[in-house]
Every structure is written in C-alpha cells, then in structure tokens.
C-alpha cells in the first residue's frame, strides 16, 4: 500500500523528485487556476536586484512569503504571485563601474552614457539564473515567467504617470537645500537611503578657540567633530535661554555653556554668568582667511537648536554643510561659502588643501589650528556617521538644487494610514516604522546619475517646467511618434519640444529618480496601470500580505505606503510580517569581509531545502534575530525529519 522509503534519509534526493513532479505536472499553476477567481488573496513580491548573489537571508524571507501564500491556497484562496526584478540605481551602476575600473563620474561621461547604460542593462541579470535556481530549488512558488521588470518602458511609463499626478497637485518641486550627498557617486540620497548606511566610526573631537574682536585674551570655546567644516565657518550659535559663563582657565579666558564646564581640563574660576540672549552680535576673529564676502560674518547669533548634551554649548555655523546651519544662514543673511566640489574635494578657494578629500583633510586642519594657537584640545569621538548605502563612502551634507516630493504634507495622514495595517510583530509598526513616519521629511527624489527612471520634467531657458506623464504626451509635444523610444538616458535626453505656454525650447532636466520610488510604484507599474489592465489592478490592490526584512521599514515599506497614500489615500498592503536579520552563529552580521557569509546552495544541497526552511522558521521566531548554525540544520534533519521517516516507515512495514 505504501511506497517503502530508503533506509537512509536523503532529503535533497526526495526533494528533487518532488520538484520534477511539480514541474512536469504544472502543479504551481494548477494550484492557482483551480481556486475561484472571485476569492483572491493578493501578495506583493519585493523585487530583488539580480546583479548580486542570493544569501541565506533570502531563504528566510522567501520561506515566510511561501508559507503565507501556501496557507491561503490551502484555505481555498486564489493566490497569484508575480515575481519582480529591481533593475535600476546605484547598486547596478557601482557594479558596472567596478567592472570597468571606473572611480569617477567623469569616466562614465567619457565612456558614453549609452554604452554605460547598456552594460547596466546586462549586469542586472548577472545572477538571475542563480536567483531562479534558488527560488525553484527551495520550493518557493512565484511566477518567474511573467515578472515585472523596473527598466521596461511600460513600467517606466507608469512611474511617469504617478509623478505627473503628484506634479499636478503641486507635490513635486525643485528646491535648494542641504541634502545627504555621496561624493563618490556624486549624487544626493533620500532620508530612507541614508538610514540604511550608518556605521560606527571614530572621528576627531575638536575644541577650538574663537577670540573676541573687542576683548583680547577672551575666546568662545567651540566644539566640532567635523574639523573640515571649520574652513567654512561664518558665525557661532548660542541658545538664548542657556546660561553661559566666562571662566579664567590656564592663563586665558573662555566662554562656554555653564552645563558644559566639565569639558575643561583642570581648574577654572567663573568670572561672569549671563544668558545666551545677552551674547548675541559679538564679533570674533575668524579661524581662516579663505572667505571672500561683503556680507557681515563671524559674529554670534541665537538659535534654539543648540544643545548642552555634549560639546561646549556653542555651535559653529557653516551654512553650506548642515540643515540647521543653512536655515540660520538664511535667517541672518550670512555668507554662503562652499569650497568643496561635487567629488568631495576642496576647491582652489582653499589653497592650503586644494584637491584634498574633505575627511582626509582633518589631520592637516587640526595641525594648523595647533600651530596657530587656536586648538584647545583634540580627542577621539566614537559615534555613528552616515555612509553611502551602496559603496560605504562617508556622506557629506551638501547644499544643492534637487527635486523633492512634499511627503511632509502627508505626515499626519501617513501615521493614520499606518494604523490600518496589521504589523507582525506589532511593535515594528507602532515603533520603528511609526516613528519614522512621524519624523518624515520631504522625499529627495532626484539623482545625478545615469541608469534609472528619467525624471520626466522638461525645462526651458527661463526655468519654466513641464512634467510629462506618458509616452503619448511626449510624442504629441515632440511632434513625432516616440512609441519605440528607449525611455532611458541618453535617448530621452535628446527629445526636445517647444514650451506649450511660450514656445521656447524645452530640454529634459538630466536627473534620474530614486530607485526606491521605482520599487514603491510596483502596485501600479507592474500592471502598466492606468494605460492597461485597469480591472486586474482594481482586484490586485491593496495587497493582503507582504513580508521582508526589518531594513525595509526605511526602504520598500515606506515607499509603498507613501506613494499609495499620495495617489489613493489608502495603504497598499493590509498585513506585513517583518523579519529580523540573519546573523552568523556567533551573533555577528554576515559580510564578505568577515568571511562568514553562508551560501544557501551548500546548505540546501547538503541537508535539503525543507530542513533549511523548517530550521529558519523554528529556531526562534523569525521576527527576532536568527543566529544561523549549520549544525542546527543538521539536527533538524535527524530530530524532525528523521522522526517523520521513522513514522512513515512504521506504516509502510
């Protein structure tokens, strides 16, 4: 009656037999088509980028997604699941730059945008076969034959349509602001990209003396962990309601916040005590003489953002390199001095360090301060600092023109819509994700790069702008059929047309958009909505279920909710299972540099996909950090699957 099992359990061999049966009998498609179309369960697949190899953490994510979809299938729901590929952005560009041995953006321009983007298009599929093999081998059922691909024209056109909707509601604008900026990639980044790239570093903690112009022998004591910004100092900020003291210390007089007296080394005598508001407008001697400006500079101003939790309670202002500094500069009409170019190097305005990378100049700047008698002390400060999420370059907060989406206009609504979503575990939605939404800033959309969805905005010589929302609209404006045009750079850059308002020639602004906008647009763009598939979209929105790792609270989860809220005033997913990170057996983050990355194929080929899946789901709740240990998978085979084999063998006797 029962087919006898072999004496020795060989899960990989059994699984290969099952996989062959599934494929030959088309079981996945039958499991979908046999369920009623009027009882759907909607699932959204978060798109991976196939120019990197899959890791063991992808197994746990795919397992959780497969669990949810199979459960609902067994409950009688029709669960269609469309695969997807994230194919644009810095992850792809940086990989191609490595292949071409490029280190600067200018090298791409010299090589040719057309050839570079062609290499990017090829690169995104480098490991597609491995991804497909992993998906199939581990038994993750998803439609690999009809995926959405973010670089396809239809997908891009839907993204353009979304941007056009935002444009018409005055939600898309250009602004000159301080942006987190990667000098290696030479592009601004969004707040959610920055959130994924913080590293713990050691920086110099520098206390410098700013002598008062009218009171020789007395100095403001100022603290910074970015000595390179002192080159651009134009003012000092004090809190109006904090009390400041003048002290006699080591033969000189220093002014600092009373709560920060602890930073002084040795004995001191307090000579005066007064609130910050009494110290406004006092001129001091500049540290350096590089600034050339007719505006008043190098004096004290008042600002509420000054704190006394660290430093000296006096903040040095460099309006080109910090948001608070920038706003204070605008308020007080301070000079704007930005002697660092887009590659993060000092310009000719700073002759002493011309051509030097901003972070590399710190030791020389500190040495100069010491030589000039302006250094009080230097220490080491350990803290987290933002780095590029793709190439680990230290970021710089840099003032430049960029395009933004007014997501702050929806801050309260995003918080409300988030409460309609069921999060597992609940504390992620209320805590990590909810707090992120509550501190939402306008979305920095544009990227000064090459391989991405082009920003569909055309400008004339006077700066008047027109946003294009479809290929048909672009064709009508250009006066020719552009239905076969590749919508990427450089081809779309070549399309010009007269301004419909004044007849002046319009050219496309050269930026592409944030790759996270691409992925967040997938509920709409995967169906080429609204240009076709309106009925399919209507029954596929919102999703009943999504699941990814916790880092997506700053990535895909946010972009999904933000775009859906702005377009439809509703969340685009109802339930979200958030997975914690997979660590090595010692609890350390897996990385190539540590040599502790686990190859999922070696685990599956040795122990079987079912053993790996069961282990990852049961070793601890998957929304807690998982310490992956190959011995644990081996024990799963013997204890769990061995028990199943023995039970089956008993009935097969």
C-alpha positions as CSV (number, residue, x, y, z in Angstrom):
1,X,0.0,0.0,0.0
2,X,2.8,2.4,0.9
3,X,5.9,3.0,-1.1
4,X,8.9,2.0,1.0
5,X,11.5,4.7,1.9
6,X,15.2,4.0,1.7
7,X,16.9,3.1,5.0
8,X,18.9,6.3,5.0
9,X,17.1,9.7,4.8
10,X,18.2,11.7,1.8
11,X,16.1,14.9,1.8
12,X,17.8,16.5,-1.2
13,X,17.1,13.4,-3.4
14,X,13.5,13.3,-2.3
15,X,13.0,17.0,-3.0
16,X,14.5,16.7,-6.5
17,X,11.9,14.0,-7.2
18,X,9.1,16.3,-5.9
19,X,10.4,19.2,-7.9
20,X,10.4,17.2,-11.1
21,X,6.8,16.1,-10.5
22,X,5.7,19.7,-9.8
23,X,7.3,20.9,-13.0
24,X,6.1,18.1,-15.2
25,X,2.5,18.3,-13.9
26,X,2.5,22.2,-13.8
27,X,1.3,22.0,-10.1
28,X,2.0,25.6,-9.2
29,X,-0.2,27.0,-12.0
30,X,-2.9,24.4,-11.3
31,X,-2.8,25.4,-7.6
32,X,-3.7,28.9,-8.7
33,X,-6.1,28.3,-11.5
34,X,-8.1,25.7,-9.6
35,X,-9.1,28.3,-7.0
36,X,-12.1,30.6,-7.7
37,X,-11.2,34.0,-9.3
38,X,-13.7,35.8,-7.1
39,X,-11.8,34.7,-3.9
40,X,-8.4,36.3,-4.3
41,X,-5.6,36.7,-1.8
42,X,-3.2,39.4,-3.0
43,X,0.5,39.1,-2.5
44,X,3.2,41.6,-3.5
45,X,6.7,40.4,-4.1
46,X,9.5,42.8,-3.1
47,X,11.9,43.0,-6.1
48,X,15.5,41.9,-5.6
49,X,18.4,43.0,-7.8
50,X,19.9,40.1,-9.6
51,X,23.4,41.6,-10.0
52,X,24.4,40.2,-6.6
53,X,24.3,36.6,-5.4
54,X,21.4,35.5,-3.1
55,X,22.3,34.7,0.5
56,X,20.9,32.7,3.4
57,X,18.9,35.7,4.5
58,X,16.9,35.5,1.2
59,X,15.9,31.9,2.1
60,X,14.2,33.0,5.3
61,X,12.4,35.8,3.5
62,X,11.2,33.6,0.7
63,X,10.2,30.9,3.2
64,X,8.0,33.3,5.1
65,X,6.4,34.5,1.9
66,X,5.8,31.0,0.7
67,X,4.3,30.0,4.0
68,X,1.7,32.8,3.8
69,X,0.8,32.1,0.2
70,X,0.6,28.3,0.5
71,X,-1.5,28.6,3.7
72,X,-4.1,30.8,1.9
73,X,-4.0,28.5,-1.1
74,X,-4.9,25.5,1.1
75,X,-7.7,27.6,2.6
76,X,-9.2,27.9,-0.9
77,X,-8.0,31.4,-1.9
78,X,-6.7,32.1,-5.4
79,X,-3.1,33.4,-4.7
80,X,-1.5,34.8,-7.8
81,X,2.1,35.9,-7.1
82,X,4.0,37.8,-9.7
83,X,7.8,37.9,-9.4
84,X,9.7,41.1,-9.8
85,X,13.1,42.5,-10.5
86,X,14.6,45.8,-9.3
87,X,16.9,46.8,-12.1
88,X,17.9,50.4,-11.7
89,X,20.0,52.5,-9.4
90,X,23.3,52.8,-7.6
91,X,23.6,49.0,-6.9
92,X,23.8,48.3,-10.6
93,X,25.9,51.3,-11.6
94,X,28.5,50.7,-8.9
95,X,28.9,47.1,-10.0
96,X,29.4,48.2,-13.6
97,X,31.9,50.8,-12.5
98,X,33.9,48.1,-10.8
99,X,33.9,46.0,-14.0
100,X,35.1,49.0,-16.0
101,X,37.6,50.0,-13.2
102,X,36.0,53.5,-13.0
103,X,36.4,55.6,-9.9
104,X,35.0,58.9,-11.1
105,X,31.7,60.1,-12.6
106,X,33.6,61.9,-15.4
107,X,34.9,58.5,-16.6
108,X,31.3,57.4,-17.3
109,X,30.7,60.5,-19.3
110,X,33.9,60.0,-21.3
111,X,33.0,56.3,-21.9
112,X,29.5,57.3,-23.1
113,X,26.1,57.1,-21.2
114,X,24.7,54.9,-23.9
115,X,27.4,52.3,-23.6
116,X,27.4,52.5,-19.8
117,X,23.7,52.0,-19.5
118,X,23.9,49.1,-21.9
119,X,26.4,47.5,-19.6
120,X,24.0,48.2,-16.7
121,X,21.1,46.5,-18.5
122,X,23.2,43.4,-19.0
123,X,24.6,43.5,-15.4
124,X,21.2,43.3,-13.7
125,X,20.9,39.7,-15.0
126,X,24.3,38.5,-14.0
127,X,23.0,36.2,-11.3
128,X,19.4,35.8,-12.5
129,X,20.0,32.1,-13.1
130,X,21.2,31.7,-9.5
131,X,18.2,33.5,-8.2
132,X,15.8,31.4,-10.3
133,X,17.6,28.2,-9.2
134,X,17.3,29.2,-5.5
135,X,13.6,30.1,-5.9
136,X,12.8,26.8,-7.6
137,X,15.1,24.6,-5.5
138,X,13.8,25.8,-2.2
139,X,10.2,25.3,-3.4
140,X,9.2,29.0,-3.4
141,X,6.2,29.3,-5.7
142,X,6.1,32.6,-7.6
143,X,5.5,33.3,-11.3
144,X,9.0,33.7,-12.7
145,X,7.8,33.6,-16.3
146,X,5.8,36.8,-16.2
147,X,7.7,39.1,-13.8
148,X,7.6,42.9,-13.6
149,X,10.9,44.5,-14.5
150,X,11.5,48.1,-13.5
151,X,13.7,49.0,-16.5
152,X,11.0,48.1,-19.1
153,X,9.3,51.0,-20.9
154,X,5.8,50.1,-19.7
155,X,7.0,50.1,-16.0
156,X,8.7,53.5,-16.5
157,X,5.7,55.0,-18.2
158,X,3.5,54.1,-15.2
159,X,6.1,55.7,-12.9
160,X,5.9,58.8,-15.1
161,X,2.1,58.8,-14.7
162,X,2.5,58.7,-10.9
163,X,4.9,61.7,-11.0
164,X,2.5,63.6,-13.3
165,X,-0.3,63.1,-10.7
166,X,2.0,64.5,-8.0
167,X,3.1,67.4,-10.2
168,X,-0.5,68.4,-11.0
169,X,-1.2,68.6,-7.2
170,X,2.0,70.7,-6.6
171,X,3.6,67.9,-4.7
172,X,6.8,67.8,-6.9
173,X,9.1,70.7,-6.7
174,X,12.7,71.9,-7.1
175,X,14.5,73.3,-4.1
176,X,18.0,74.4,-3.0
177,X,18.5,72.6,0.3
178,X,21.0,70.7,2.3
179,X,21.0,67.1,1.1
180,X,22.8,64.0,2.2
181,X,25.3,63.6,-0.6
182,X,27.6,60.8,-1.7
183,X,30.8,62.4,-3.1
184,X,31.9,59.2,-4.7
185,X,28.7,58.6,-6.6
186,X,28.2,62.4,-6.9
187,X,24.5,62.3,-6.2
188,X,22.1,63.2,-3.4
189,X,20.4,60.5,-1.4
190,X,17.0,60.2,0.3
191,X,16.5,60.0,4.0
192,X,15.5,56.4,3.8
193,X,18.7,55.5,1.9
194,X,20.7,57.4,4.5
195,X,19.0,55.4,7.3
196,X,20.4,52.2,5.8
197,X,24.0,53.3,5.8
198,X,25.0,54.3,9.3
199,X,28.4,53.0,10.5
200,X,30.1,53.4,13.8
201,X,33.3,55.4,13.4
202,X,35.9,57.3,15.3
203,X,36.2,61.0,14.5
204,X,38.3,63.8,15.9
205,X,36.5,65.7,18.7
206,X,38.0,69.2,18.4
207,X,37.6,72.1,20.8
208,X,38.8,75.4,19.2
209,X,39.2,78.9,20.5
210,X,37.5,81.9,18.7
211,X,39.0,85.1,20.1
212,X,36.6,88.1,20.6
213,X,37.4,91.0,18.4
214,X,36.9,93.6,21.2
215,X,38.2,91.6,24.1
216,X,41.8,90.3,23.6
217,X,42.6,87.3,25.8
218,X,39.0,86.0,25.7
219,X,37.7,83.3,23.4
220,X,34.5,81.4,22.7
221,X,35.1,77.7,23.1
222,X,33.6,75.8,20.2
223,X,33.3,72.1,19.6
224,X,33.0,70.1,16.4
225,X,33.5,66.5,15.1
226,X,33.9,67.8,11.5
227,X,37.1,69.9,11.5
228,X,36.9,70.2,7.7
229,X,33.7,72.4,8.1
230,X,35.7,75.0,10.1
231,X,37.1,76.3,6.8
232,X,33.5,77.5,6.0
233,X,32.7,78.9,9.4
234,X,30.8,82.2,9.2
235,X,29.1,82.5,12.6
236,X,28.6,81.0,16.1
237,X,25.2,79.9,17.5
238,X,24.3,80.1,21.2
239,X,21.0,79.1,22.8
240,X,19.1,82.2,24.0
241,X,17.9,80.6,27.3
242,X,21.0,78.7,28.3
243,X,23.4,80.4,30.7
244,X,26.9,80.9,29.6
245,X,29.9,81.6,31.8
246,X,33.2,83.3,31.3
247,X,36.0,81.5,33.1
248,X,39.7,82.1,33.8
249,X,41.5,78.9,32.9
250,X,45.1,78.2,32.2
251,X,46.0,81.8,31.8
252,X,43.2,82.8,29.4
253,X,39.5,83.5,29.5
254,X,37.0,81.2,27.8
255,X,33.2,81.4,27.2
256,X,31.1,78.3,27.2
257,X,27.7,77.0,28.4
258,X,27.5,76.5,32.1
259,X,26.2,72.9,31.8
260,X,29.3,72.0,29.8
261,X,32.0,73.2,32.3
262,X,33.0,69.5,32.6
263,X,34.9,69.7,29.2
264,X,37.6,71.9,30.7
265,X,40.8,70.2,31.7
266,X,41.9,71.4,35.1
267,X,40.8,74.2,37.5
268,X,38.9,77.3,36.5
269,X,37.4,80.4,38.0
270,X,34.0,81.7,37.0
271,X,34.1,85.4,36.2
272,X,30.7,86.1,34.6
273,X,27.4,84.4,34.1
274,X,24.7,85.5,31.7
275,X,22.0,84.1,29.3
276,X,22.8,83.4,25.7
277,X,20.5,86.2,24.6
278,X,22.9,88.7,26.2
279,X,25.8,87.5,24.0
280,X,24.2,88.0,20.5
281,X,26.0,90.0,17.9
282,X,29.6,89.7,19.3
283,X,32.3,89.7,16.7
284,X,35.1,87.2,16.8
285,X,38.4,86.6,14.9
286,X,38.0,84.0,12.0
287,X,40.0,80.8,12.2
288,X,41.0,81.1,8.5
289,X,41.1,83.8,5.9
290,X,39.8,81.9,2.8
291,X,36.3,83.6,2.8
292,X,35.8,86.5,0.5
293,X,32.4,88.2,1.1
294,X,30.9,91.6,1.5
295,X,28.3,90.3,3.9
296,X,28.7,90.6,7.6
297,X,30.2,87.4,9.1
298,X,32.0,85.9,12.2
299,X,29.7,87.1,14.9
300,X,27.3,85.3,17.4
301,X,23.6,84.6,16.7
302,X,20.9,82.9,18.7
303,X,19.4,79.5,17.8
304,X,17.0,77.1,19.6
305,X,18.7,74.0,18.0
306,X,21.8,74.5,20.2
307,X,22.0,71.8,22.9
308,X,24.1,71.2,26.0
309,X,24.2,67.4,25.9
310,X,27.7,67.4,24.5
311,X,30.4,69.8,23.2
312,X,30.6,73.3,24.7
313,X,27.0,74.6,24.1
314,X,28.3,76.9,21.3
315,X,27.8,75.6,17.7
316,X,29.9,76.8,14.8
317,X,27.9,77.5,11.7
318,X,28.8,76.6,8.1
319,X,25.6,77.1,6.1
320,X,26.8,75.1,3.1
321,X,27.2,71.9,5.2
322,X,24.3,71.4,7.6
323,X,20.5,71.9,7.6
324,X,20.4,73.9,10.9
325,X,23.4,75.9,9.7
326,X,21.7,76.6,6.3
327,X,18.5,77.8,7.9
328,X,20.4,80.0,10.3
329,X,22.3,81.4,7.4
330,X,19.2,82.3,5.5
331,X,17.6,83.9,8.7
332,X,20.7,86.0,9.4
333,X,21.8,86.6,5.8
334,X,25.1,85.0,6.5
335,X,27.7,84.4,3.7
336,X,27.4,81.1,1.9
337,X,30.9,79.5,1.5
338,X,31.0,76.1,-0.2
339,X,34.7,75.4,-1.1
340,X,34.1,71.7,-1.7
341,X,33.3,70.4,-5.2
342,X,30.9,67.6,-6.1
343,X,33.5,64.9,-5.7
344,X,34.1,66.0,-2.0
345,X,37.4,67.7,-2.6
346,X,38.5,71.2,-1.6
347,X,38.4,73.7,-4.5
348,X,41.0,76.4,-5.4
349,X,39.3,78.8,-2.9
350,X,41.1,76.8,-0.2
351,X,44.7,76.9,-1.5
352,X,46.2,75.0,1.5
353,X,44.1,71.9,0.9
354,X,43.1,72.2,-2.7
355,X,42.2,68.8,-4.2
356,X,42.2,67.0,-0.9
357,X,39.1,64.8,0.1
358,X,37.2,66.6,2.8
359,X,37.6,63.8,5.5
360,X,41.3,63.3,4.7
361,X,42.0,67.0,5.4
362,X,41.1,66.7,9.1
363,X,44.6,66.0,10.4
364,X,46.2,68.8,8.5
365,X,43.5,71.3,9.6
366,X,43.9,70.2,13.2
367,X,47.7,70.7,12.9
368,X,47.2,74.2,11.5
369,X,44.9,75.1,14.4
370,X,47.5,73.8,16.8
371,X,50.2,75.8,15.1
372,X,48.1,79.0,15.2
373,X,47.3,78.6,18.9
374,X,43.6,78.1,18.2
375,X,43.3,74.5,19.4
376,X,42.2,73.9,22.9
377,X,42.2,70.1,22.8
378,X,41.5,67.2,20.5
379,X,40.0,63.8,21.5
380,X,38.5,60.8,19.8
381,X,34.8,60.7,19.5
382,X,33.0,57.4,18.7
383,X,29.7,57.8,17.1
384,X,27.5,56.7,14.1
385,X,28.0,58.5,10.9
386,X,26.1,58.2,7.6
387,X,27.8,56.4,4.8
388,X,26.6,55.6,1.2
389,X,24.3,52.6,1.4
390,X,25.9,51.1,-1.7
391,X,29.7,51.9,-1.6
392,X,30.3,52.9,2.1
393,X,31.7,56.3,1.3
394,X,31.3,58.9,4.1
395,X,28.4,61.2,3.2
396,X,28.5,65.0,3.2
397,X,25.6,67.2,4.0
398,X,25.8,69.5,0.9
399,X,23.7,72.4,-0.4
400,X,22.5,71.9,-3.9
401,X,19.4,72.1,-6.2
402,X,17.4,68.9,-6.1
403,X,13.8,67.7,-6.9
404,X,11.6,66.8,-3.9
405,X,8.2,65.3,-3.2
406,X,6.2,67.1,-0.5
407,X,5.7,64.0,1.7
408,X,5.7,66.2,4.8
409,X,2.3,67.4,3.6
410,X,1.0,63.8,4.3
411,X,2.9,63.3,7.6
412,X,-0.2,63.0,9.8
413,X,-2.1,61.0,7.1
414,X,0.7,58.5,6.8
415,X,0.6,58.0,10.6
416,X,-3.2,57.4,10.4
417,X,-2.9,55.0,7.5
418,X,-0.2,53.1,9.2
419,X,-2.7,52.3,12.0
420,X,-4.8,50.5,9.5
421,X,-2.0,48.0,8.7
422,X,-1.5,44.8,10.8
423,X,2.1,44.5,11.6
424,X,3.8,41.3,12.8
425,X,5.3,41.9,15.3
426,X,3.0,44.9,16.3
427,X,5.8,46.9,17.9
428,X,7.5,47.4,14.5
429,X,4.5,49.2,13.1
430,X,3.9,51.3,16.2
431,X,7.6,51.8,17.0
432,X,10.3,51.7,14.3
433,X,8.1,52.4,11.3
434,X,5.6,54.7,13.1
435,X,8.4,56.8,14.5
436,X,10.0,57.0,11.0
437,X,6.7,58.3,9.6
438,X,6.3,60.8,12.4
439,X,9.7,62.3,11.6
440,X,9.1,62.3,7.9
441,X,10.9,64.8,5.7
442,X,10.3,65.7,2.1
443,X,11.5,62.9,-0.2
444,X,14.7,63.8,-2.1
445,X,13.7,62.3,-5.4
446,X,16.3,63.2,-8.0
447,X,19.7,61.5,-8.5
448,X,22.6,62.9,-10.6
449,X,23.2,59.6,-12.2
450,X,22.6,57.6,-15.3
451,X,20.9,54.2,-15.0
452,X,17.4,54.9,-13.6
453,X,13.9,56.1,-14.5
454,X,14.4,59.5,-16.0
455,X,12.8,62.4,-14.2
456,X,10.1,63.4,-16.7
457,X,10.5,67.1,-16.4
458,X,11.5,69.4,-19.2
459,X,12.7,73.0,-18.6
460,X,13.1,76.0,-20.9
461,X,15.8,78.6,-20.7
462,X,13.8,80.7,-18.2
463,X,13.2,77.7,-15.9
464,X,9.6,77.1,-16.7
465,X,8.9,73.4,-16.3
466,X,6.6,70.8,-17.8
467,X,6.1,67.3,-16.4
468,X,5.3,64.6,-18.9
469,X,3.0,61.8,-17.8
470,X,3.1,59.3,-20.8
471,X,4.8,58.4,-24.0
472,X,1.8,59.6,-25.9
473,X,2.0,63.0,-24.3
474,X,5.8,63.2,-25.1
475,X,5.1,62.2,-28.7
476,X,2.4,64.9,-29.1
477,X,4.8,67.5,-27.6
478,X,7.7,66.5,-29.8
479,X,5.5,66.2,-32.9
480,X,6.6,62.6,-33.7
481,X,5.9,59.0,-32.8
482,X,8.1,58.0,-29.9
483,X,6.4,54.7,-29.0
484,X,9.6,52.8,-29.8
485,X,11.9,55.2,-27.9
486,X,14.0,53.6,-25.1
487,X,13.0,55.8,-22.2
488,X,16.4,55.8,-20.6
489,X,19.3,58.2,-20.9
490,X,20.8,59.3,-23.3
491,X,17.9,58.7,-25.7
492,X,15.2,60.5,-23.8
493,X,17.6,63.4,-23.2
494,X,17.7,64.0,-26.9
495,X,13.9,64.8,-27.1
496,X,13.1,68.5,-27.1
497,X,9.9,70.4,-27.8
498,X,8.5,73.9,-27.7
499,X,7.1,75.1,-24.4
500,X,3.3,74.9,-24.8
501,X,3.0,78.2,-22.9
502,X,5.6,80.4,-24.6
503,X,7.1,78.4,-27.5
504,X,10.6,78.4,-26.1
505,X,12.7,75.2,-26.4
506,X,12.4,72.7,-23.6
507,X,15.1,70.2,-22.6
508,X,14.8,67.4,-20.1
509,X,16.4,68.0,-16.7
510,X,19.2,65.4,-16.6
511,X,18.4,63.7,-13.3
512,X,17.0,60.2,-12.8
513,X,14.9,59.3,-9.8
514,X,15.4,57.4,-6.5
515,X,15.4,53.6,-7.2
516,X,13.2,53.3,-4.1
517,X,10.4,55.2,-5.9
518,X,10.7,52.5,-8.7
519,X,10.1,49.7,-6.2
520,X,7.4,51.5,-4.3
521,X,5.5,52.1,-7.5
522,X,5.2,48.4,-8.2
523,X,1.5,48.0,-7.2
524,X,0.7,50.3,-10.1
525,X,3.6,49.9,-12.5
526,X,3.6,46.1,-12.5
527,X,0.3,46.2,-14.4
528,X,1.2,49.2,-16.6
529,X,-1.7,51.0,-14.9
530,X,-3.6,53.2,-15.9
531,X,-2.7,52.6,-19.6
532,X,-3.9,49.0,-19.5
533,X,-5.1,46.2,-17.0
534,X,-7.4,48.5,-15.1
535,X,-9.6,45.6,-14.0
536,X,-6.6,43.5,-12.9
537,X,-5.2,46.4,-10.9
538,X,-8.6,47.0,-9.2
539,X,-8.7,43.4,-7.9
540,X,-5.0,43.4,-7.0
541,X,-4.9,46.5,-4.8
542,X,-4.3,46.6,-2.0
543,X,-2.2,43.6,-1.1
544,X,-3.4,41.3,1.6
545,X,0.2,40.3,2.6
546,X,3.8,41.3,2.2
547,X,6.9,40.3,4.1
548,X,10.5,41.4,4.0
549,X,13.4,42.1,6.5
550,X,13.3,44.9,9.0
551,X,15.6,47.2,7.0
552,X,12.7,47.7,4.6
553,X,11.0,49.9,7.2
554,X,13.3,52.6,5.8
555,X,13.0,51.3,2.2
556,X,10.3,49.4,0.4
557,X,7.7,49.5,3.2
558,X,8.0,53.3,3.3
559,X,8.0,53.9,-0.5
560,X,4.9,51.6,-0.9
561,X,2.9,53.4,1.8
562,X,4.0,56.9,0.8
563,X,3.1,56.5,-2.9
564,X,-0.2,54.8,-2.2
565,X,-1.2,57.5,0.3
566,X,-0.4,60.3,-2.1
567,X,-2.2,58.6,-5.0
568,X,-5.1,56.8,-3.4
569,X,-5.3,57.9,0.2
570,X,-5.1,54.3,1.4
571,X,-2.4,51.8,2.4
572,X,-1.4,49.4,-0.4
573,X,-0.9,46.5,2.0
574,X,-3.0,45.1,4.8
575,X,-0.7,42.7,6.6
576,X,3.1,42.9,6.9
577,X,5.4,40.3,8.5
578,X,8.7,41.9,9.4
579,X,11.7,39.6,9.6
580,X,14.9,40.3,11.7
581,X,18.4,39.9,10.3
582,X,20.1,36.6,9.9
583,X,23.5,36.6,11.8
584,X,26.3,34.1,11.9
585,X,26.4,31.5,14.7
586,X,28.3,33.9,17.0
587,X,25.7,36.7,16.5
588,X,27.8,38.8,14.1
589,X,26.5,40.4,11.0
590,X,27.4,38.4,7.9
591,X,29.7,40.1,5.4
592,X,32.2,39.1,2.8
593,X,35.0,41.0,4.7
594,X,34.4,38.8,7.8
595,X,34.3,35.6,5.7
596,X,31.1,34.4,7.5
597,X,28.6,34.6,4.6
598,X,26.7,31.3,4.2
599,X,26.0,30.0,0.7
600,X,22.3,28.9,0.6
601,X,23.0,26.3,-2.1
602,X,25.6,24.5,0.0
603,X,23.1,24.2,2.9
604,X,20.2,23.1,0.7
605,X,22.3,20.6,-1.3
606,X,23.7,19.0,1.8
607,X,20.6,19.0,4.1
608,X,17.6,19.8,1.9
609,X,15.5,22.9,1.4
610,X,12.8,21.7,3.8
611,X,15.3,21.3,6.6
612,X,16.7,24.8,6.0
613,X,13.2,26.2,5.8
614,X,12.0,24.4,8.9
615,X,15.1,25.4,10.9
616,X,14.8,29.1,9.9
617,X,11.2,29.2,10.9
618,X,11.5,27.3,14.2
619,X,15.0,28.0,15.7
620,X,13.3,31.2,17.1
621,X,10.5,33.5,15.9
622,X,11.7,34.9,12.6
623,X,10.9,38.4,13.7
624,X,13.8,38.0,16.1
625,X,17.4,37.9,15.0
626,X,18.4,34.5,13.9
627,X,21.9,33.0,14.6
628,X,22.4,30.7,11.7
629,X,24.3,27.5,12.6
630,X,24.7,24.6,10.1
631,X,24.7,22.2,13.0
632,X,21.2,23.3,13.8
633,X,20.0,22.4,10.3
634,X,21.7,19.0,10.7
635,X,19.9,18.4,14.0
636,X,16.6,19.4,12.3
637,X,17.2,16.6,9.7
638,X,17.8,14.0,12.4
639,X,15.3,15.1,15.0
640,X,12.3,16.3,13.0
641,X,12.6,14.7,9.5
642,X,14.1,11.6,10.9
643,X,11.1,11.2,13.2
644,X,8.8,11.6,10.1
645,X,10.8,9.0,8.3
646,X,10.5,6.5,11.2
647,X,6.8,7.1,11.5
648,X,6.3,6.6,7.8
649,X,8.5,3.5,7.8
650,X,6.3,2.0,10.6
651,X,3.2,2.4,8.5
652,X,5.0,1.1,5.4
653,X,6.1,-2.1,7.1
